[in-house]
Amino acid sequence: MQECAYRTVIKTISWRVVGTLDTIFIALIITNSIKMAASIGTIELFTKMILYYFHERIWNRFQFGKSKQTGSDYQI
């Protein structure tokens, strides 16, 4: 079963929101500066979103860990 590109985009965005909040929180603890923490989080948001998208698309090319559909699988 192939994953559509738009699903990968939605997964990318939702995961990055969680990851960026985590990064901002950690940066805030380390730097004790909300401005610096937000700057780090903003940069990290875009770079990791792009990397994640391509990571997912590359993994989608491999059959490793995927099960094949059978005739009884429901499809829309």
Backbone as numpy.savetxt, mean C-alpha at the origin, in Angstrom:
# Nx Ny Nz CAx CAy CAz Cx Cy Cz
-6.55 -16.05 -10.32 -7.40 -14.88 -10.32 -6.50 -13.65 -10.32
-6.67 -12.79 -11.30 -5.90 -11.56 -11.42 -6.57 -10.45 -10.60
-5.75 -9.59 -10.05 -6.26 -8.43 -9.33 -6.25 -7.24 -10.29
-7.35 -6.51 -10.36 -7.44 -5.35 -11.25 -6.58 -4.22 -10.72
-6.10 -3.38 -11.62 -5.23 -2.27 -11.25 -5.92 -1.30 -10.28
-7.22 -1.04 -10.49 -7.90 -0.10 -9.60 -7.99 -0.63 -8.17
-8.10 -1.95 -8.00 -8.09 -2.53 -6.66 -6.74 -2.30 -5.99
-5.68 -2.43 -6.76 -4.34 -2.19 -6.23 -4.20 -0.73 -5.81
-4.77 0.18 -6.58 -4.70 1.60 -6.23 -5.42 1.87 -4.91
-6.62 1.32 -4.74 -7.39 1.51 -3.50 -6.65 0.91 -2.31
-6.10 -0.29 -2.48 -5.32 -0.92 -1.40 -4.10 -0.08 -1.08
-3.46 0.47 -2.09 -2.28 1.30 -1.90 -2.62 2.53 -1.06
-3.69 3.19 -1.40 -4.07 4.41 -0.68 -4.44 4.10 0.77
-5.25 3.08 0.99 -5.68 2.76 2.35 -4.50 2.34 3.23
-3.59 1.57 2.68 -2.43 1.14 3.45 -1.52 2.33 3.75
-1.37 3.23 2.81 -0.48 4.38 3.02 -1.04 5.32 4.07
-2.34 5.46 4.17 -2.92 6.30 5.23 -2.50 5.75 6.59
-2.66 4.45 6.78 -2.27 3.82 8.03 -0.76 3.97 8.26
0.03 3.66 7.24 1.48 3.73 7.37 1.98 5.14 7.63
1.37 6.12 6.99 1.81 7.51 7.16 1.47 8.02 8.56
0.31 7.68 9.07 -0.02 8.07 10.45 0.98 7.47 11.44
1.36 6.23 11.19 2.37 5.58 12.03 3.71 6.31 11.94
4.13 6.66 10.73 5.39 7.37 10.53 5.38 8.73 11.20
4.28 9.47 11.06 4.17 10.78 11.70 4.27 10.64 13.22
3.60 9.66 13.77 3.63 9.44 15.21 5.05 9.13 15.69
5.74 8.24 14.99 7.12 7.89 15.36 8.04 9.10 15.20
7.89 9.83 14.09 8.72 11.02 13.86 8.47 12.08 14.93
7.23 12.21 15.36 6.90 13.17 16.41 7.59 12.80 17.72
7.59 11.52 18.05 8.27 11.07 19.27 9.77 11.34 19.18
10.37 11.08 18.03 11.82 11.24 17.87 12.22 12.71 17.79
11.48 13.50 17.00 11.89 14.89 16.76 11.25 15.88 17.73
10.16 15.50 18.34 9.39 16.38 19.22 8.94 17.66 18.48
8.72 17.52 17.16 8.30 18.65 16.34 7.21 18.17 15.38
6.02 18.74 15.53 4.91 18.35 14.67 5.19 18.75 13.22
5.86 19.89 13.03 6.19 20.34 11.67 7.14 19.35 10.99
8.17 18.93 11.68 9.13 17.98 11.13 8.46 16.62 10.90
7.64 16.19 11.85 6.95 14.90 11.72 6.01 14.91 10.52
5.29 16.01 10.32 4.38 16.11 9.18 5.15 16.14 7.86
6.30 16.81 7.84 7.13 16.85 6.64 7.63 15.45 6.28
8.11 14.74 7.26 8.59 13.36 7.03 7.44 12.49 6.54
6.29 12.60 7.19 5.12 11.81 6.80 4.64 12.10 5.40
4.68 13.37 5.00 4.22 13.75 3.67 5.13 13.18 2.58
6.43 13.30 2.77 7.38 12.75 1.80 7.22 11.24 1.71
7.14 10.61 2.86 7.01 9.16 2.93 5.71 8.68 2.29
4.65 9.45 2.42 3.35 9.09 1.85 3.46 8.83 0.35
4.05 9.75 -0.36 4.11 9.64 -1.82 5.13 8.61 -2.30
6.30 8.59 -1.69 7.33 7.64 -2.15 6.90 6.20 -1.91
6.34 5.92 -0.76 5.96 4.54 -0.46 4.69 4.11 -1.20
3.82 5.05 -1.52 2.63 4.70 -2.29 3.04 4.24 -3.69
3.96 4.95 -4.28 4.43 4.59 -5.62 5.14 3.23 -5.57
6.02 3.05 -4.60 6.73 1.78 -4.47 5.78 0.61 -4.24
4.77 0.80 -3.38 3.81 -0.25 -3.08 3.02 -0.65 -4.32
2.58 0.34 -5.09 1.80 0.05 -6.29 2.58 -0.86 -7.23
3.82 -0.51 -7.52 4.63 -1.32 -8.43 4.97 -2.68 -7.82
5.18 -2.72 -6.52 5.43 -3.99 -5.83 4.24 -4.93 -6.01
3.03 -4.42 -5.82 1.82 -5.24 -5.98 1.64 -5.70 -7.42
1.87 -4.82 -8.39 1.69 -5.19 -9.80 2.70 -6.25 -10.22
3.91 -6.16 -9.72 4.93 -7.17 -10.03 4.53 -8.50 -9.41
4.12 -8.50 -8.15 3.71 -9.74 -7.49 2.50 -10.36 -8.18
1.65 -9.56 -8.76 0.46 -10.07 -9.42 0.81 -10.89 -10.67
2.00 -10.74 -11.18 2.44 -11.50 -12.36 2.82 -12.94 -12.02
3.08 -13.21 -10.76 3.51 -14.54 -10.35 2.33 -15.36 -9.84
2.34 -16.64 -10.11 1.25 -17.52 -9.68 1.46 -18.06 -8.26
2.60 -17.81 -7.70 2.93 -18.30 -6.36 1.85 -17.90 -5.35
1.27 -18.90 -4.67 0.28 -18.66 -3.63 -1.13 -18.38 -4.13
-1.36 -18.45 -5.41 -2.70 -18.24 -5.96 -3.35 -19.59 -6.24
-4.64 -19.65 -6.01 -5.36 -20.88 -6.36 -6.08 -20.66 -7.68
-6.19 -21.73 -8.43 -6.87 -21.65 -9.71 -8.37 -21.74 -9.49
-9.12 -21.03 -10.33 -10.57 -21.08 -10.25 -11.06 -22.42 -10.78
-12.09 -22.91 -10.14 -12.72 -24.12 -10.63 -14.03 -23.73 -11.31
-14.62 -24.65 -12.00 -15.87 -24.37 -12.69 -16.99 -23.98 -11.77
-16.88 -24.33 -10.49 -17.95 -24.02 -9.54 -17.77 -22.65 -8.87
-16.66 -21.97 -9.14 -16.44 -20.64 -8.56 -17.44 -19.66 -9.15
-18.04 -18.86 -8.28 -19.01 -17.85 -8.71 -18.29 -16.66 -9.30
-18.72 -16.21 -10.46 -18.12 -15.05 -11.11 -19.21 -14.07 -11.52
-18.88 -12.82 -11.45 -19.81 -11.77 -11.90 -19.33 -11.24 -13.22
